[in-house]
Amino acid sequence: MIANAEPGPRYWPIVAVFVAMTLLQASVAAVSIQLLSTVRAYVTGESLYSKGQKDAQIYLLDYVERQQEADFQRFSAALSMPLGDRAAREALQRAQPDIAAAKRGFLQGGNHPDDIDGLVRMFRLFQHVPFMSRPIATWTEGDRAIQEVITMVERARERILAGDAQAPAVLEMRRQAPLMNDRLTQLTSLFSAQLGEASRTTQTLLLGLNGLIAALLTVSGLIFVRRSARLQAAAELRMERLIHAVTDGVVTVDEDRRIVLFNRAAETMFGTDAASALGKPIDQFVDTGATTAGAAAEPLALAPGSLRELTGRRRDGTRFPVEASLSRLRVQRGALTTVVLRDVTARYTADAERRAHEALEASNRAKSEFLSRMSHELRTPLNAVIGFAQLMRTDQVRPLSKEQLERAQHVESAGAHLLALVNDVLDLSRIESGEMAVATEAVSLLKVIEEAATMVSPLVTEAGIEVFVVPEEDGAGPAARPAGPLPEIWVRADAVRLRQILVNLLSNAVKYNRPGGNVRLTWQISAQSCIVRVIDTGRGISAEQFDKLFQPFNRLGAEASTVEGTGIGLVLSRQLAHMMGAELNLSSRVNEGTIASLALPLTEPPAPGSRMELPDAPAARGTGHLCVLYAEDNEVNAELVRQLVRLRSSVTLRVASNGAQAIEMALLDPPDLMLVDMNLGDMTGIELARALRADRATREVPLVALSADALPEQIRAAMESGFEAYLTKPIDFQQLLATLDSYAQRVIA
């Protein structure tokens, strides 16, 4: 916006203060007038109250003497005003004031309608202040006295109307009437005097308040005027300093586009001092850039307050992005335009990094989705490959020849290798995405070592490598294994992941060893940890290769050899160790071998009874008959389970090829157990489970998942939907048969 007025001295703050002072004084005066008017209304109301009470006393005395009904009616009418004021007072003294009832009461009391709101407001605000509470107390006492008179007269009137003019009530009225008259006269006089005192007190307080405010405002105004003159000059100096202190470049140009102000931030931004910039055209520092023929982008044509991105030009000629906003001010010598410039190079860089990060996240999501699909699509055929190979190898009815047995073994081994690759890739992906969790607890190290050694024993036998599992003496190398049991060692780890790490390290030590070599698995206890070492006598790793040791899928040239591998085992093992609070390090010498060291934190053994032990399998299966319904849309997988179930004569298997058929078959003949694939074509396994749980006939049927979906979140979702167990493909024969045996035992029970 262009200012039309000359800047001149800035008197508007002074004017604003005096206007505020005047308004405050006027407001206080208005409130004072309103309060005084309300006090006057109370005094006027008191006079009406007193008049009504006096008239009632006169008519009461007449009624006492003549006992005429007309005198009683005049007595009652005279009390209407005091009774109205009484109703207003009682309405306002309630816990929840009834404003409408109070207004009706004041109006009945003869008060002017314009005064009623003020009467109500003052009563509510000041009823507990001494100058008002004393008159209110006298008012209340007078109302009680009037009520006593009314009660007394009504009792006497009943006897007079009954013709008994000498009744005790009548005689009591004659005796008490003069006394009550005197009492009410005293209360009325006291009420009037107290209201007068309240009026004078209010007037004195309001006058003093107005005088005090006027004095304070006058003194404040004088002080402000004196300070304003000093602050005006200081403000101009401070503004100049602020302009130089801001982090954005501030450049002011005149109507000829020449620079008249160049702050320090602009000096830093453009790499030149203010003395050199003053008087120069702004186009030397801000690149307008050509747009169309004969036209140029005009940076000073922006609407005030708007932002535009331009290109700045430093003294050395380098260009950089700037964000510009401007404001205009008209002075005596013409219009000045101030341009605020901000270097947005960092923002551009951050935006680029953000876009790259978003692209990386999108890539990670795509990778996770791909791995999930890959897991399912690979596990499904692997289930058939490994499963039928195992069936052929273990078929006792039609045993294979030695050559066929070797071929079946090769098929099964290749399938197991591919399955291990799938599992390793999935584990690595889950670690990188933060989806894998480990559950650390007190773990028996020797038990896990024994399990890991047992798992790699077929590989050791095939390679012809010797493996020694012995403790390590302090600084003396491996010791001979003692004859007795080894002392138990408890470490804090995830038992499954620790076994996975040890199996990986032992497998590498065996696969990459030299013919006739050996592997030593040792452990040594230090102060706070236990160091497990896997030492091989292989070819070792060179220094150049060692730097790439923990790169995923980098086999360091071993891909050209006959040794099978994926190149991600060590990467996965190190990351799993880190997640458990352990540390995995390797050292190697060419032609001497490699040492893998795993440092595990020691911990206290678990309390007795805290670890759950699985019950031993029954010595023999019972004779109960188990009816199983298998929901599977893949005929090959269904056939594999059919052949496997033949090993259990007590199990009858039915197969449903989709979810709808499974529901229909289960409703017609509820099975003892349902095996459910999680992808049935027409519905998911979870949707099937919900449908079964919704029907009373199938609500109690046990559900066991048998699926190629092996991601933890998929397993967790199934278990939360009512599945009792979750078996993954490729099928573990022993695990599935053990599951069938377990449910067969339930049928017997």
C-alpha positions in Angstrom: 0.0 0.0 0.0 1.2 3.5 -0.8 0.8 5.9 2.1 -0.8 9.3 1.0 0.1 11.2 4.2 3.6 12.5 5.0 5.2 10.5 7.7 6.0 13.5 10.0 6.3 13.1 13.7 4.3 10.1 15.0 1.8 11.8 17.3 -0.8 9.1 17.0 0.3 7.1 20.1 -0.1 10.3 22.2 -3.5 10.9 20.7 -4.5 7.3 21.2 -3.6 7.5 24.9 -5.5 10.7 25.5 -8.5 9.3 23.7 -8.3 6.2 25.9 -8.0 8.5 29.0 -11.1 10.5 28.0 -13.1 7.3 27.3 -12.1 5.9 30.6 -13.0 9.1 32.5 -16.3 9.2 30.6 -17.0 5.5 31.4 -16.3 6.1 35.1 -18.5 9.2 35.1 -21.4 7.3 33.4 -21.1 4.5 35.9 -21.1 7.0 38.7 -24.2 8.7 37.4 -25.9 5.4 37.0 -25.1 4.4 40.6 -26.2 7.7 42.0 -29.5 7.5 40.0 -30.0 4.0 41.4 -29.4 5.2 45.0 -31.9 8.0 44.3 -34.4 5.3 43.1 -33.8 3.4 46.4 -34.5 6.5 48.4 -37.7 7.2 46.4 -38.7 3.6 46.8 -38.1 3.9 50.5 -40.5 6.8 50.7 -43.2 4.8 48.9 -42.5 1.9 51.2 -42.8 4.2 54.3 -45.9 5.8 53.0 -47.6 2.5 52.4 -46.6 1.3 55.8 -47.9 4.5 57.5 -51.2 4.3 55.6 -51.5 0.7 56.6 -51.0 1.7 60.3 -53.7 4.4 60.1 -56.2 1.9 58.5 -55.3 -0.7 61.1 -56.1 1.7 64.0 -59.4 2.5 62.3 -60.1 -1.2 61.9 -59.3 -1.8 65.6 -61.8 0.9 66.7 -64.7 0.4 64.2 -64.1 -3.2 63.0 -65.4 -2.2 59.5 -64.5 -4.5 56.6 -63.8 -1.4 54.4 -61.0 -0.4 56.9 -59.5 -3.8 56.5 -59.5 -3.6 52.7 -57.9 -0.2 52.8 -55.3 -1.7 55.2 -54.5 -4.5 52.8 -54.3 -2.2 49.8 -51.9 0.1 51.6 -49.5 -2.8 52.2 -49.3 -3.8 48.5 -46.2 -1.6 47.9 -44.2 -2.9 50.9 -45.2 -6.4 50.0 -44.0 -5.9 46.4 -40.7 -4.6 47.6 -40.5 -7.6 50.0 -41.1 -10.0 47.1 -38.3 -8.3 45.1 -35.9 -8.6 48.0 -36.6 -12.3 48.6 -36.3 -13.1 44.9 -32.8 -11.5 44.8 -31.6 -13.2 48.0 -32.3 -16.7 46.7 -29.3 -19.0 45.9 -30.4 -18.7 42.2 -31.8 -15.2 42.0 -35.2 -14.9 40.1 -34.6 -11.7 38.2 -38.1 -11.7 36.6 -39.8 -12.1 40.0 -37.7 -9.3 41.4 -38.6 -6.9 38.6 -42.3 -7.7 39.2 -41.9 -7.0 42.9 -40.2 -3.6 42.4 -42.9 -2.7 39.9 -45.6 -3.6 42.4 -43.7 -1.5 45.0 -44.4 1.6 42.9 -40.9 2.1 41.5 -40.5 3.6 38.1 -40.0 1.0 35.3 -36.8 2.8 34.1 -35.2 2.4 37.5 -36.0 -1.3 38.1 -32.9 -2.7 36.2 -30.6 -0.4 38.2 -32.3 -1.5 41.5 -31.8 -5.1 40.7 -28.2 -4.6 39.5 -27.2 -2.6 42.6 -28.8 -5.0 45.0 -26.9 -8.0 43.5 -23.6 -6.2 43.3 -23.6 -4.5 46.7 -25.9 -6.5 49.0 -23.0 -7.7 51.1 -21.2 -4.3 51.2 -21.7 -2.6 54.6 -23.4 0.6 53.3 -26.0 -1.6 51.6 -26.1 -4.6 53.9 -27.3 -2.5 56.9 -30.3 -1.0 55.1 -31.2 -4.4 53.7 -31.1 -5.9 57.2 -33.5 -3.2 58.5 -35.7 -3.7 55.4 -35.8 -7.4 56.2 -36.7 -6.7 59.9 -39.5 -4.3 58.7 -40.9 -7.0 56.4 -41.0 -9.4 59.3 -42.8 -6.9 61.5 -45.4 -6.2 58.7 -45.9 -10.0 58.3 -46.6 -10.3 62.1 -49.2 -7.5 61.8 -50.8 -9.1 58.8 -51.0 -12.5 60.7 -52.4 -10.8 63.8 -55.0 -8.9 61.9 -56.1 -11.9 59.8 -56.7 -13.9 63.0 -58.8 -11.1 64.5 -60.7 -10.6 61.3 -61.8 -14.2 61.3 -63.4 -13.7 64.7 -64.9 -10.4 63.8 -66.5 -11.9 60.7 -67.8 -14.7 62.9 -69.6 -12.2 65.2 -67.3 -12.6 68.2 -66.0 -9.1 68.6 -64.6 -9.8 72.1 -62.6 -12.8 71.2 -59.0 -13.0 72.5 -57.6 -12.5 69.0 -59.5 -9.3 68.7 -58.5 -8.1 72.1 -54.9 -9.0 71.3 -55.1 -6.9 68.0 -56.4 -3.9 70.0 -53.6 -4.2 72.5 -50.8 -4.9 70.0 -51.8 -2.4 67.3 -50.3 0.7 68.9 -47.2 -1.2 69.9 -46.7 -2.5 66.3 -47.3 1.0 65.0 -44.5 2.3 67.2 -42.1 -0.5 66.1 -42.8 0.0 62.4 -42.3 3.7 62.8 -38.9 3.2 64.4 -37.9 0.7 61.7 -39.0 3.0 59.0 -37.1 5.9 60.4 -34.0 3.7 60.8 -34.4 2.4 57.2 -34.7 6.0 55.9 -31.6 7.2 57.8 -29.5 4.2 56.6 -30.5 4.8 53.0 -29.6 8.4 53.4 -26.2 7.5 54.8 -25.7 5.0 52.0 -26.6 7.7 49.4 -24.1 10.1 51.0 -21.4 7.4 51.2 -21.9 6.3 47.6 -21.7 9.9 46.4 -18.5 10.5 48.4 -16.9 7.3 47.1 -17.8 8.0 43.5 -16.6 11.6 43.7 -13.3 10.5 45.2 -12.9 7.7 42.6 -13.6 10.1 39.7 -11.1 12.6 41.2 -8.5 10.0 41.7 -8.9 8.6 38.2 -8.7 12.1 36.7 -5.6 12.8 38.7 -4.0 9.6 37.7 -4.8 10.0 34.1 -3.6 13.5 34.0 -0.3 12.6 35.6 0.1 9.6 33.3 -0.7 11.7 30.3 2.0 14.2 31.2 4.5 11.5 31.9 3.6 9.9 28.6 3.9 13.1 26.6 7.4 13.7 28.1 8.5 10.2 27.4 7.0 10.1 23.9 9.4 12.9 22.8 12.4 10.9 23.9 11.1 7.5 22.7 10.4 8.9 19.2 14.0 9.6 18.6 15.0 6.3 20.2 12.5 4.4 18.1 14.0 5.8 14.9 17.4 4.8 16.0 16.2 1.4 17.1 14.4 0.9 13.8 17.6 1.5 11.9 19.4 -1.0 14.1 16.6 -3.5 13.6 16.9 -3.2 9.9 20.5 -3.9 10.1 20.0 -6.8 12.6 17.4 -8.8 10.6 18.6 -11.9 8.9 16.8 -11.1 5.7 18.3 -8.7 3.2 16.5 -5.3 3.2 16.9 -3.1 0.2 15.1 0.2 -0.3 15.0 2.0 -3.7 13.7 5.3 -4.9 11.5 6.0 -7.9 14.5 5.8 -10.2 15.1 2.2 -8.9 18.4 3.3 -7.2 19.3 1.9 -3.8 19.0 4.2 -0.8 19.2 1.5 2.0 21.3 -1.7 2.0 21.3 -3.5 5.3 24.1 -5.8 6.7 22.2 -9.0 5.7 22.1 -7.7 2.1 25.8 -7.1 2.3 26.4 -10.7 3.3 23.9 -12.0 0.8 25.3 -10.2 -2.2 28.9 -10.1 -1.2 29.3 -6.3 -1.4 29.3 -3.5 1.2 26.6 -0.9 1.5 28.8 2.0 0.4 29.3 0.3 -3.0 25.6 -0.6 -3.4 24.1 2.8 -2.5 23.1 4.7 -5.6 23.3 1.6 -7.8 20.2 0.3 -9.7 18.7 -2.7 -8.0 18.9 -4.7 -11.3 22.6 -5.2 -10.6 21.6 -7.4 -7.7 18.2 -8.9 -8.7 18.0 -10.6 -12.1 14.7 -9.6 -13.7 15.0 -12.2 -16.5 13.4 -11.8 -19.9 9.9 -13.4 -20.4 8.5 -12.4 -23.7 9.8 -10.3 -26.6 10.2 -6.8 -25.5 9.0 -7.5 -22.0 10.8 -8.3 -18.8 9.7 -9.6 -15.4 9.5 -6.6 -13.2 10.3 -7.5 -9.6 9.1 -4.2 -8.3 5.7 -4.6 -9.9 4.6 -7.1 -7.2 1.5 -6.3 -5.1 2.6 -5.2 -1.6 2.7 -8.2 0.7 2.9 -10.8 -2.0 5.9 -13.2 -2.5 7.8 -14.0 -5.6 10.8 -16.1 -6.3 13.6 -14.3 -8.2 17.2 -14.9 -8.9 19.9 -12.9 -7.0 23.3 -12.1 -8.4 26.3 -11.8 -6.1 29.3 -9.6 -6.7 31.3 -12.6 -8.1 28.6 -13.3 -10.6 27.1 -16.4 -8.9 23.4 -16.7 -8.9 21.1 -18.0 -6.2 17.3 -18.3 -5.6 15.7 -15.5 -3.4 12.2 -14.9 -2.2 11.1 -11.3 -2.4 8.3 -9.3 -0.8 7.9 -5.5 -0.9 6.2 -2.5 0.7 5.9 1.1 -0.5 5.9 4.4 1.3 5.3 7.9 -0.1 7.5 10.6 1.3 8.1 14.3 0.4 10.7 13.5 -2.2 8.6 10.7 -3.8 7.8 7.0 -3.3 10.2 4.6 -1.6 10.0 0.8 -2.2 11.5 -1.6 0.3 12.3 -5.1 -0.9 12.8 -7.9 1.7 15.0 -10.6 0.2 15.5 -14.1 1.6 18.0 -16.6 0.4 16.1 -19.8 -0.1 18.9 -22.0 -1.2 18.6 -24.1 1.9 14.9 -24.5 1.4 15.5 -25.7 -2.2 18.0 -28.2 -0.9 15.6 -29.3 1.9 12.8 -29.7 -0.6 15.0 -31.8 -2.8 16.0 -34.0 0.2 12.4 -34.3 1.2 11.4 -35.4 -2.3 14.2 -37.9 -2.3 13.1 -39.1 1.2 9.6 -39.5 0.0 10.8 -41.4 -3.1 12.9 -43.6 -0.8 9.8 -44.3 1.5 7.7 -45.1 -1.6 10.5 -47.4 -2.7 10.6 -49.1 0.7 6.8 -49.5 0.7 7.0 -51.0 -2.8 9.8 -53.3 -1.7 7.8 -54.5 1.3 4.7 -55.2 -0.8 6.9 -57.0 -3.3 8.5 -59.1 -0.6 5.1 -60.0 0.9 3.9 -61.1 -2.5 7.2 -62.9 -3.2 7.0 -64.7 0.1 3.5 -66.0 -0.7 4.2 -66.8 -4.3 7.5 -68.6 -3.6 6.3 -70.5 -0.5 3.3 -71.9 -2.3 5.2 -73.9 -5.0 8.0 -74.6 -2.5 5.4 -76.2 -0.3 4.7 -78.7 -3.2 8.4 -79.1 -4.1 9.7 -79.8 -0.6 6.6 -81.6 0.5 6.4 -84.2 -2.3 10.2 -84.7 -2.2 9.8 -85.6 1.5 6.9 -87.9 0.8 8.8 -89.7 -1.9 11.9 -90.0 0.3 9.9 -91.3 3.2 7.5 -93.5 1.3 7.7 -97.0 2.9 5.1 -98.6 0.6 6.8 -97.7 -2.7 10.4 -97.0 -1.6 12.7 -95.2 -4.1 15.9 -96.7 -5.5 19.2 -95.4 -4.2 19.6 -93.2 -7.3 16.0 -91.9 -7.0 16.5 -91.3 -3.3 19.6 -89.1 -4.1 17.6 -87.2 -6.7 14.7 -86.6 -4.3 17.3 -85.5 -1.7 18.7 -83.0 -4.2 15.3 -81.6 -4.9 14.5 -81.3 -1.2 17.9 -79.6 -0.5 17.5 -77.1 -3.4 14.0 -76.3 -2.1 15.3 -75.8 1.5 18.1 -73.6 0.1 15.6 -71.4 -1.7 13.3 -71.3 1.4 16.3 -70.1 3.5 17.0 -67.4 0.9 13.3 -66.2 1.1 13.4 -66.2 4.9 16.7 -64.3 5.1 15.5 -61.7 2.6 12.3 -61.2 4.5 14.1 -60.9 7.8 16.5 -58.3 6.4 13.7 -56.3 4.9 11.7 -56.4 8.2 14.8 -55.2 10.1 15.4 -52.3 7.7 11.8 -51.2 7.9 11.7 -51.5 11.7 9.0 -54.1 11.7 11.0 -56.9 13.4 11.0 -57.1 17.1 13.1 -59.3 19.4 12.0 -60.5 22.9 15.1 -60.7 25.1 15.0 -62.8 28.2 17.4 -65.0 30.2 18.6 -67.7 27.7 20.7 -70.8 28.4 23.7 -70.2 26.1 24.9 -73.8 26.2 21.4 -75.1 25.2 21.3 -72.7 22.2 24.9 -73.6 21.2 23.9 -77.3 21.2 20.8 -76.6 19.1 22.8 -74.6 16.6 25.5 -77.3 16.3 22.9 -80.0 15.8 21.2 -77.9 13.0 24.5 -77.6 11.0 25.6 -81.2 11.6 24.4 -82.4 8.2 26.4 -79.6 6.5 29.5 -80.5 8.6 29.2 -84.2 7.7 28.9 -83.4 4.0 31.9 -81.0 4.0 34.1 -83.3 6.1 35.0 -80.6 8.5 35.7 -81.1 12.2 33.8 -78.9 14.7 35.0 -78.5 18.3 32.6 -77.0 20.9 34.6 -76.2 24.0 34.9 -73.4 26.6 37.9 -71.0 26.3 40.3 -70.5 29.2 41.3 -67.0 30.2 44.0 -66.0 27.8 45.0 -69.7 27.2 42.9 -70.5 24.2 40.5 -73.4 23.9 40.5 -75.9 26.7 39.8 -79.6 26.7 36.2 -80.3 27.3 35.8 -81.5 30.9 34.3 -84.8 31.6 31.4 -83.6 33.7 28.6 -81.2 32.8 29.5 -77.7 31.9 28.4 -74.9 34.2 25.3 -73.2 33.0 25.7 -69.7 31.4 22.7 -67.3 31.2 22.7 -64.5 28.7 20.1 -61.9 27.8 19.0 -62.6 24.2 16.2 -63.7 22.0 16.7 -67.5 21.9 15.4 -67.9 18.3 17.5 -65.1 16.9 20.6 -66.1 18.9 20.3 -69.6 17.4 19.8 -68.1 13.9 23.0 -66.0 14.4 25.1 -69.0 15.6 23.8 -71.2 12.8 24.7 -68.6 10.2 28.2 -68.1 11.7 28.8 -71.9 11.9 27.5 -72.4 8.3 29.8 -69.8 6.9 32.8 -71.3 8.9 32.0 -74.7 7.4 31.2 -73.7 3.8 34.2 -71.4 3.4 36.7 -73.7 5.1 39.5 -75.5 3.4 39.3 -79.3 2.9 40.2 -81.1 6.1 39.9 -77.9 8.1 38.2 -77.4 11.4 35.9 -75.0 13.2 36.1 -74.2 16.9 33.1 -72.7 18.8 34.3 -71.3 22.1 33.0 -69.0 24.8 34.7 -67.0 27.5 33.1 -65.1 30.4 34.3 -61.5 31.1 33.0 -59.1 33.8 29.6 -58.2 32.3 29.4 -60.3 29.1 30.1 -63.7 27.5 32.2 -63.7 24.3 31.2 -66.5 21.9 33.8 -67.1 19.1 33.5 -69.1 15.9 37.0 -69.7 14.6 37.6 -71.4 11.2 40.8 -72.4 9.3 39.5 -71.1 5.9 41.1 -69.0 3.3 40.3 -65.7 5.1 39.3 -62.3 3.8 41.6 -59.7 2.4 41.6 -56.1 3.6 40.0 -54.9 0.4 37.1 -57.4 0.7 36.7 -56.8 4.5 35.4 -53.2 3.9 32.5 -54.7 1.8 31.8 -57.6 4.2 28.6 -56.2 5.6 27.1 -55.1 2.2 23.8 -57.0 1.5 24.1 -59.5 -1.4 27.8 -59.0 -1.8 29.5 -62.4 -1.6 33.0 -61.0 -2.2 33.6 -63.1 -5.3 32.2 -66.4 -3.8 29.4 -66.3 -6.3 31.8 -67.7 -8.9 32.5 -70.7 -6.7 30.4 -73.8 -6.0 29.6 -72.7 -2.5 25.9 -71.8 -2.1 25.0 -68.6 -0.4 23.0 -65.3 -0.5 25.4 -62.7 0.7 23.0 -61.4 3.4 23.6 -63.8 6.3 26.3 -61.7 8.0 24.4 -58.5 7.5 21.3 -60.1 9.0 23.3 -61.5 11.9 24.9 -58.2 12.8 21.6 -56.4 12.8 19.9 -59.1 14.9 22.8 -58.9 17.4 22.4 -55.1 17.6 18.7 -55.4 18.3 19.4 -57.8 21.2 21.9 -55.5 22.7 24.8 -57.7 21.6 27.8 -57.0 19.4 29.1 -59.0 16.4 32.6 -58.4 15.1 34.8 -60.2 12.6 38.6 -60.4 12.1 40.4 -62.3 9.4 43.8 -63.1 7.9 44.3 -64.4 4.4 45.2 -68.1 4.3 44.8 -68.3 8.1 41.1 -68.1 8.7 38.4 -65.9 10.2 37.2 -65.2 13.8 33.6 -64.1 14.5 33.1 -62.7 18.0 29.7 -62.3 19.5 29.5 -60.4 22.8 26.4 -61.2 24.8 25.3 -59.5 28.1 25.2 -61.8 31.0 22.1 -62.0 33.2 20.7 -63.8 36.2 19.0 -67.2 35.7 15.2 -67.1 35.5 13.2 -67.8 38.7 12.1 -71.4 39.1 8.8 -72.1 37.4 9.0 -69.0 35.2 9.9 -70.9 32.0 7.1 -73.0 30.5 8.1 -76.5 29.5 6.2 -78.3 26.8 4.6 -81.6 27.8 6.1 -84.8 26.4 4.3 -86.3 23.4 2.1 -89.3 24.3 3.7 -92.7 24.0 1.0 -93.9 21.6 -1.9 -92.3 19.8 -5.4 -93.1 20.9 -8.1 -94.7 18.9 -10.2 -91.5 18.6 -11.2 -90.5 15.1 -10.4 -86.9 14.0 -12.5 -85.3 11.2 -10.6 -82.5 9.5 -11.8 -80.0 6.9 -9.1 -78.4 4.8 -10.0 -75.1 3.0 -7.4 -74.8 0.2 -7.8 -73.3 -3.3 -4.5 -74.8 -4.6 -5.1 -78.4 -5.7 -1.4 -79.3 -5.5 -1.2 -78.2 -1.9 -4.4 -80.0 -1.1 -3.0 -83.2 -2.6 0.2 -82.9 -0.6 -1.9 -82.7 2.7 -4.0 -85.6 1.6 -1.0 -87.8 1.1 0.5 -86.6 4.4 -2.7 -87.3 6.3 -2.5 -90.9 5.1 0.2 -91.4 7.7 -2.5 -91.0 10.3 -5.2 -93.7 10.0 -7.3 -92.0 12.7 -7.7 -88.8 10.6 -10.3 -88.3 8.0 -9.7 -85.3 5.6 -12.2 -83.4 3.5 -11.1 -80.6 1.2 -13.0 -77.4 0.2 -11.7 -75.6 -2.8 -12.9 -72.1 -1.7 -14.3 -70.2 1.2 -18.0 -70.6 0.3 -17.7 -74.3 -0.1 -15.8 -74.5 3.2 -18.6 -72.7 5.0 -21.3 -75.0 3.4 -19.4 -78.2 4.3 -18.7 -77.0 7.8 -22.4 -76.2 8.4 -23.6 -79.5 7.0 -21.2 -81.6 9.0 -19.1 -79.6 11.6 -15.5 -81.0 11.7 -13.3 -81.6 14.7 -10.7 -79.4 13.2 -10.4 -77.0 10.3 -7.1 -76.3 8.4 -7.5 -72.9 6.6 -5.4 -71.4 3.9 -5.4 -67.6 4.3 -6.0 -66.8 0.5 -9.0 -68.8 -0.8 -9.8 -66.8 -3.9 -13.3 -65.8 -3.0 -12.4 -64.7 0.6 -9.6 -64.5 3.0 -9.0 -67.0 5.9 -9.9 -64.2 8.4 -13.2 -63.6 6.6 -13.9 -67.3 6.7 -13.2 -67.4 10.4 -15.6 -64.6 11.1 -18.4 -66.3 9.1 -17.8 -69.6 11.0 -17.8 -67.8 14.4 -21.1 -66.1 13.5 -23.0 -69.4 13.3 -23.8 -71.4 16.4 -23.1 -74.7 14.6 -19.5 -73.9 13.8 -18.7 -71.4 16.5 -16.6 -73.9 18.5 -14.8 -75.6 15.6 -11.0 -75.1 16.2 -9.2 -73.3 13.4 -5.5 -73.8 12.4 -4.0 -71.6 9.7 -1.9 -73.3 7.0 -0.6 -70.6 4.8 2.2 -69.2 2.7 1.7 -65.8 4.3 4.5 -65.8 6.8 4.9 -62.1 7.8 4.5 -61.4 11.6 1.7 -58.9 11.1 -0.2 -61.5 9.0 0.2 -64.2 11.7 -0.8 -61.7 14.4 -4.0 -60.7 12.6 -5.0 -64.4 12.2 -4.4 -65.2 15.9 -6.4 -62.2 16.9 -9.3 -63.4 14.7 -9.7 -66.7 16.6 -7.1 -69.1 15.0 -5.5 -71.4 17.6 -2.3 -72.0 15.7 -0.6 -70.8 12.5 1.5 -73.1 10.4 3.5 -71.7 7.5 4.3 -73.2 4.1 6.3 -75.1 3.1 4.7 -77.5 5.5 6.8 -78.9 8.3 5.6 -82.5 8.3 6.5 -83.1 11.9 4.8 -79.9 13.1 1.6 -80.7 11.1 1.4 -84.3 12.2 2.0 -83.2 15.8 -0.8 -80.7 15.5 -3.2 -83.5 14.2 -2.1 -85.8 17.0 -2.8 -83.1 19.6 -6.3 -82.5 18.3 -6.9 -86.2 18.1 -6.1 -86.5 21.8 -8.7 -83.8 22.4 -11.3 -85.9 20.6 -10.5 -88.9 22.8 -10.7 -86.7 26.0 
